[in-house]
Amino acid sequence: MEKHPYFFSIFLLLGWCFGCSDAANQVDYHPMTVELISLMKTEPEVQKLLEQSIERAKIANPDPKTNPIQSLEQYLKFVSNTEKGMPWSLYEQKDSIEVYSDISKSLRYFYFLINQPLPELEGKGLYNNTIQFSEPFVSWLTKFNKEWGSYLSSEESWNDSYYQLAKRDSLFGLNSSWYESPSNWHSFNEFFARKLRSPEERPITSPEDNQIVTSFADSRPIGVWEIDSNSVLVAKEGVPVKSATFRSVSKLVGEESEYADVFKNGTFLHSFLAINDYHRYHFPLSGVIKEVKLIPGLGVAGGLLEWDPANQRYAYDPTGIDWQILETRGLVILDTENYGLVALIPVGMATIGSVNFEDAVKEGARVQKGDPLGYFQFGGSDFVMLFQESVQFTLDAPKMENGAGYKHLLMGERLGSLTLKD
């Protein structure tokens, strides 16, 4: 076996961490896991909090079949396997792979382990008192996600057998006419950010009418919220929610932006993209681009995540309106001329969190509704739109039959409409 370049540091660190267990296993840890071990040695509090989080995860779900990581040593092996692992193979090993379901389980479990409330972190101004939001662990986690993303952009991460797995899962739509030739995919991320075969696969509703707002991506609309006079999101009842720190629209846009406060008394909308969705986003309105920015964020899990014992699953709820400020996101300010400024904010949540713009997306460029805006690489994804107070945005997408939320839309379908206020 070829010796890992980090062999001697691993030997010393694991001797500290586990009492110098089998050296043959020590050489198998990948670099970001070695870095975590080193971090625990220099910052003992990180090890303490991580062990407590694993213990609390065992209390929340004591079943080792659905919660197989029962110790710090098992967690390190799990993290190391993830560094060079396919997203559907992290949670459980089995003969039959269901790509969508297994990716969903894997990602939820990955964050469940580090999403346990810890008393030591209360009152520290964190989004949640869990280790995933606490320094220095969160900086390691963010770097880990980027390194995993690099692997998933390598040719090692894709082959014909992986393609056949995804093709068998009808949720990805690979048997439809929608997508480009799979011969264009040389990595997992090229598959994940796959292009359409032609623009006709996603016709644009009312392309010449800016009163009609189209869906920027294949996604499910979550809802609309008001923004108050301090640029803070408010609940539907009109009461400010939580703190301005995590509800601040100015911070979401980026306080260094000259447009940070132009959405006071305006409207906030967001939609959620599922793992199987077409992960390229397009302009929902026509106009002139005034500003383009990428805003680095943390590699944390947006929304709520917990073990659901009744249904024996890890339940994820992305419907909150505060976690986007923490994530890596893009910002495009679009001057729609007749309907004011609109902020387009793709949010690359959770693992990887890759937000990318097309080369043609430049300040001063005139764009048409439906033009390509950018794409996400692997990770959960969300998209936020902000409207100014001079317009009324009405979310009129079709609702579910049971009335619980909105139906999933394809890019280009009608999302809502704009009217000028008196």
N, C-alpha and C positions, 0 to 999 in steps of 0.2 A: 504494500500500500504506500502510495506517495505521501510523504510527511506534509502535514499542513504547515504553511509558513508561520502560523501562530502557535506552533506546537509547544514551545517552552513556556510561553505566557499562559497557555491553557493549563499546562501541567501544574504550574504554581498556583493559578487561581482556583482550579478545581480541587487542588489539595486543601486550600483554605476553605472552599465551599462544601466539599463532600468528604473530606478526610482521605484524599488521594485514592479514589476508586480506580478501577481498571483503566490504565493509560491508553489502551486500544480504543476505548470509547471517547477519550478526551480529544483525540485528533480529528474526530468527526464533526465537531462543532463548527458552524460557519461563522464568518467574521463578525456579523452583528450580534450573534449570541456571545461570542468572546468579549465583545465590547460591553455587553450587559453584565457579564460576570465581573469584568474589570470595574464597572461602575459600582456594583454592589460591594466590591472590596474597598474602594475609596470613599463610598457613601453608604455606610452600613444601614442607614435609615431606609434606603431603597430596598434592600433585601428584607428588612423587617416589614415594610408596608406590602411588598409583593407577597410574602408568605402569609400575611394576614388576609390579603385579598383572596388568595387561593383557599384559605381555610373558610372564609365567609362564603365563597362560591360553593364549597362542599356543604355548608349549612343550607344554602338556598336550594341546592340540588344535590342530595347525598348519593344519588345513583351513579356508580362508576361507569355504567354503560353509556349513559348520556352525558356524564361529566367525568371523562377518563383522566383528567389531569388532577392528581391528588397530592402532589408534592412539588417543591421547587425544582427538584431534579427532573421530574417529568415535564414541567413547564419549559425548562431550558431545551430539552430535546424537542418538544413541540415547536418552539420558536425557531430552532435551528432547521427543522424539517420544513417549516413554512418558508424560510429564506429561499429555498430552491424547490419549492413545491407548487403543484398546480392547485388552483383555488378550490377545486371540488374534492380534494383528497386530504384536507387537513383534519376534518372532524372525526371521521370513522373510515376504516378500511373494510370494503365489502366487495363482493363479486360483481354486483350490478351498480353502475354509476348513473345517476340521474343528475345531469349537469346543473340545471337551474336549482333544484332542491338542495343538492349537496354543496354548491357554492354558498347558497343562502345560510345553510346550517353552519358551514365552516366559518364564515365571517361573523355571524352572531356569536358563536362560541368563542372565537378569538377575543372579542371585546367583552364578553360576559365575564371572563376570568379577571379582567382588570377594571371592571365596572362596579365593584362592590363598595358600598359606603363604609368609610373608615373614620372612627371618632377622632383620630389624631389630626385629620385634615379639615375638620369643621372649623368655621370661622376664619378661614384663610383666604376668602375671596375667590375661591375656585368656582367654576361653573357647577361642578358636583364634587363632593368630597370623596373622590375616588382617585386611585393612583394614576389613572390614565391622564388626568388633568394636572398632575403635580410634577413640578420640576425636582430633579433633573430627568425623571423617568419619561415625561412627555417629549422631551427633546430627543431622547434615545428612540422612542416610539416613532416619532416623525421621520427620523433618519432611517429607521428600519423599514418603514413603508416605502421610502424612496428607493432603497436598495432592492426590495422585493419587486418594485416596479421596473427596475433596470433588468432584473432577471426575466420578467414577463414580457419585456421588449426584445429579448434575445431570441435567436433562432432555436436555441435549446428548448424553448417553452412551447414549441408548436410542431406538430407532425400530422400525418394523415389520420392516424388513429384518434387523435384528439378531435380533429375535424369531424370524423364519423360519430364520435360521442355527442358532439354538439348538434349534428344534423339529425340524430335520432330523437333529440328532445324538441318536440314541436313548438315549444314556447319561443325558441330562437328564430323561427320562421325561415330557416335555411332552405326549406323545400319550396318556398314561394318564389316569385319572380323578383322579389324586392332588391336583392343584393348583387354586388359585383361578383366577378369570378373568384372562387376561393383560392385560385392560384396566386392571387395578390397577397395572401396572408402568409407571412413568414415568421410570425411570432404570435403569442396569445393576444397581445395588445392590438396587433393589426386586425385580428379577428374581432376583438371587442369593439374597436372603433371602425368597423367595416363601413364602407360607403354603399350608397344606393347604386343600382345598376344604371338608372337614369332618373332625372328629375320627375318624370311622369309617374314614378312609383309613389310619390307623395305630392299630389296636386295641391296647389295653394288656393284657399278660399278667398274670393274677392281680392285678387292681387292688386287691383288699382284703387281700392277703397280703404283708406287708412282708418276709417271709423271701425272697421272690423279687425280685431286682433286675432291672429292665428296662433296655434300651438307651436312653440319654438322647437319642440322635440316630441318624440314618442314618450308620453308621460301621463301621470294622473294628477289633475289639479287637486290641490289640498284645500285652498280657501283664500279668502281676502280679509285683510285686517286694516284698520285705520292707523294712521301715523299722526301723533299729536303735534302741537305747536313747538315742542322741544325736540322734535325729530325722534320721538320714542314710540315704539309700537304699543298699542293698547289692545286689551281684550275686546271681544265683540260686545261686552256689556259697557264698554267705554271707560273701564278702569285700567290704569297703567299696570302692566304685568311684570312681576319680579323687579329686577333692578335695571336702571338705564344702561349699566355696563354691558348687559347681555341682550338688551332690547334697543340699543341705540342704532338708528338708521345711519347716522353720521359715521359711526365706527364701521358699520357694514359696508358703506360706500368707500370708506377710507378718509380719515380726517385731513389728510394732505391733499385730497381732491378739491378743486374749486367748486365742485358740485355737491359737497358733503351735506349741505343744509338746504338744498333747493327742493327737497321733497317733504318739507314740513306741511302738516295737514293734508298730506296726500294719501296714497293707497299702496299697500304691500300685498303682493300675490306670490305664492310659490307652488311649484309642481315637483313631483318626485318621479325619478326614472328608476325602473326596476332593472335588475341585472341583465335580463334578456332583451331589453329595449335597444332599438337603434340609438347609438350613443353620440350621434352628431347633432348639433343644435344650429338653428337657422334664425334669421331675422324675422320676428313676428309682425313687424311694421316697416314701412319705407321711411327713409330720412337721410340725414347727414350725420356722420360720426363726429362727435365733439371731443371724446376722450376715450382712451384705451389703456387699461392697466391690468397687471396681474398682482394679486395680493397674497403673499405667502401666509399659510396658516398652519395649524397643528394636525397631526395624524390621528385624530380622535374620532370616536363614533358619535355622529349627530343623532338626535332623537333619543327616545327611551328604549332601553334594552333590559329584559329581565326573563327569568325562567317562569314559564307558565305551567304549573304542575297539573292543572286540570286537563290540558291538551298535550302535555309531555313535549313541549317544544320551547325554543328560545324565541320569545316574542319581541318584535321590533316595531316601534311606532315613530315614524319620521315627521309627525304632524305638528310638532312644536314650531315656534316662530322666533327662537332665540339662539339656537346652536349654530346657525349659518355664519355668524360673525367670527367663530373660532376656526373655521375651515379655510383651506386654500380656495380662492375664488377669483374669477375674472370680473372686470367691470368695463362695460361699454355704455357711454352716455350717447343716446341717439336723439337728435333734434327732429321731431316728426313734423315740425312747422305748424300745422293746424292744431295739433293736440299736445303741444309743449314738449318738454324733455321727458324721456323715458330711460330708466336705468335697466340694463340687461346684465344679470349677475349669475353666470354659471357657477355652481358650487361643487367642488370635487371632494365630497365628504368621505370620511373613513379611509380605508386602506388605499394607498397610493395617492388619491386626491389630485389627479392630474387634470389640469385645465389648460386647454390649448386653443389659440385663435388661428384662423386662416391667415395666410400672408397678406391677402387683400384687405384685411380689417385694419385700416389706418385712419388716423385723425384726418378729417376733411373729405373722406371718401363718401360718395353718395351710394346708398344701397337700396335694393328693392326687397319688398316682402318675399321671404322664401330663400333669399341668397344665403349661402353658407356662412356661418359665423365661427364655428369651431367644433371641438370634440373633446370628450372625456376618454381617458384610458382607464384601466381597471380600477374599480372602487365604486362605492355608492355615489349617487349623483342627484343633485337638486338644481332647480333653476328659479331664481327670484326676479320679479319685475317690480319696479317702483314707478308710480305715476304722480304727477304734480297735482296740487289742490285745485287747479283751474279746470280739471276734467273729472268726470265721473266714469270709473271703470266698472262695468257690470260683467261678472263672471256668469255666462249663460251656457256653459258646456252642459251636455246631458248628465242627469243624475242617475245613480244606481237605482234599480227597481225597488229596493228596500228603503231608499231615501238616505242611506248611510254613505254620504260622500258622492263624488263625481266619477263618471265613467272614464276609463282610459282613452286618451286621444292619440291619434297619429299626428306627426308633424304636418303642419299645413291645414289641419282641420280648425274649425272655428272654436276659439277659446272664449271670446267675449267681445264687448263693444265699448266704444268711447263716446261720450257726449260732453259738450262744453257746458260748464255751469254758468248760470246767469251772473 
